[in-house]
Amino acid sequence: MPDQLNETAPAGELFNTPVAFTHGDRTYQSRKLTVAEIDEFCAWLERQAVSKAWYGSADLPPEGREAAMRAANAMAAAGAYRVGGEGYLEAMRQPAAGAYLLYLGLRNEHPDLTLDDCNAMFLAKAEERWRDALRGLDPGNGSGGRGRSSGPSKASSPGSPKKASRRKPRAV
């Protein structure tokens, strides 16, 4: 499954499917993550959440900072950062989580790579995907700004029946 890494890739895909991709002039092959690496990832998510609570509450009065830290630690203790937990699912929307998964999948096969390298690769891939998506919306690409041909479709041609809408009617 080449080139499937992006900021919205399902975690199962990143955990269980080796991914090949090119960055610069090198091709990298990740591998399936082990249970220990998945646990390491979840522990990293917990540390990130506690750190975010600490630094994010720096301007609060002491009682506010204590409350933020209690909440972060309570979520961690409740397993929110374990696979499928609330905090885990939220964190998976962040590029840093994808980059850390990438690092875990590559570090044994490519020991010269650092977490910073993986962050750069992950962000470059995300930027490339955004550029490709925006290019499809560019009115100057001949698509009329819709990412596809601007000509009439069969359903809208004169004399052909129109397709029924799949949208649910809005409640009034």
N, C-alpha and C positions, 0 to 999 in steps of 0.2 A: 504494500500500500504506500507507494512513494508520495512524498511531499504532503502528508496529511496533517502536519502540525500547524495549528493555528490557535488563536486565543479562545476558541469555543469548542475545541476538540473534546469529545466525551472522555472522561477520565479512564473508563474501561479500555478505550482505544489506545490511550497512552500507556496504560499499565500492561496490556496484554498483547499488543501488536507491535512487532518490530517495525520501525519506520526508517526508510532511507530518504535522505534529502541532501541537497547540495547547497553549500554556502561558500561564496568566493570560488576558489578553484578546487575545493575538496568536497568529496562525497562522504557522508557519515552514515553509519548504520547503527541504530539503537537496538536494544534488545528488550525482552520482557523484563519487567521489574520483579524482583524477588519479594517475598512477604516482608523480609527485614527492611528492604528499601521502601516499601509502601508504608511501613511503620515509621521509618525515618522521615518520610515526607509528611505524615500526619503530625509527628512531633515538631517538625519545622513549622507547620501551619500554626500549631499552638504557640510556639515561641513568637512567631510573627504577630499573632493576635494580642498577646500580652505586651509585646513591645509597642505595638500601635496604641494600645490603651495607655501605656505609660507616657509615651511621648505626646500622644494626642490630648492628654489631660494636663499637660505641663502648666498651662495658664489658669487652671481651676484652683479654687481654694483647696487646702489639704483634704477636707472631707469629700469634696467632689472627686479628687484624684483617687482617694481610697475606694470610693464607690465604683469608679471606672475599673480599677484593678480587681475588686471583688467580682464584678460582673464578668470580666475577661477570664479570671481564674475559675469561676463557677461554670462558664461555658466549656472550658477545657476539661474540667473534672467530670462534666456530664457527657463527654464524648462528642461534643459538637464538631470537633475537627477530625473525627474518625471518618472513614469512607462513608459517604452518604449523609453525614450529619449536616445540620443547618450551616454551621460555620465553614465546613468543608465545601459545601456547594457554593456558598458565596465567594470563598477564596478562589475557587476554580475559574471564576470570571476574570481574575487578575493575571496579567502577563507574567508576573514574578512566579506564580505557581507553575505555569506552563514551562517557564525557563528552568525551574528547579527540577521538575519531572524530566525534562530533556537532559539536564546535567546527570541525574541519577541513571538514566538509560545509556549515557555515553561514557561516563567516567572510567569504566573498566576497559572498554575497547579503545578509548582515546585518552590515555592518562595525561596528555599534555593540555587538555581542555580544562579551563577553570569555570567556575560559576559565572564570572563576569563574561567570559566568552559565550557561554550558553545564553545569558541575558541578551547579549548583542545579536546573536543568531536568531533568537526567538523574536525579538523586536523587529529585526530586519525582515523576517518572514511575515510578520503581522503587517508591517508597512507595505510590503509587496502585495499582499492580499487586498489591503485597502485601496492601493493604487489601481489594481485590476478591477475592483468593484466600482470605483469611481469612474474609471475609463468607460465602463458600460453605461454610466449615466450621462456621459458627456454628449451634449447635443451636436457637437462637431464630429462625432464618430459615425454619422450616418444612421444612427439608431433612433433619432428623434428624441433622445434623452430617456428612452425607456429601456435601453439595453438589448433591444431586439429590432427586427425590421419594422419600419414605420408604415409599410404597405397594408392594404386591407387584408383581414383574415378571411378564411372561407366563410365563417359564421356571419360576417358582416357584409359579404358580397350580395349585390342585388339578386333576389330570387332564391336565396338560400335561407333555410330556417335559422333563427338565432338560438344559441344555446341558453338553457335556463341558468340563472345565477345560482351559485352554490352558497351564497351568503344567506345567513338567517335574517329574517325581517327584524328591524329594530322595534323595540317596545316603545309605545307612545306614552 
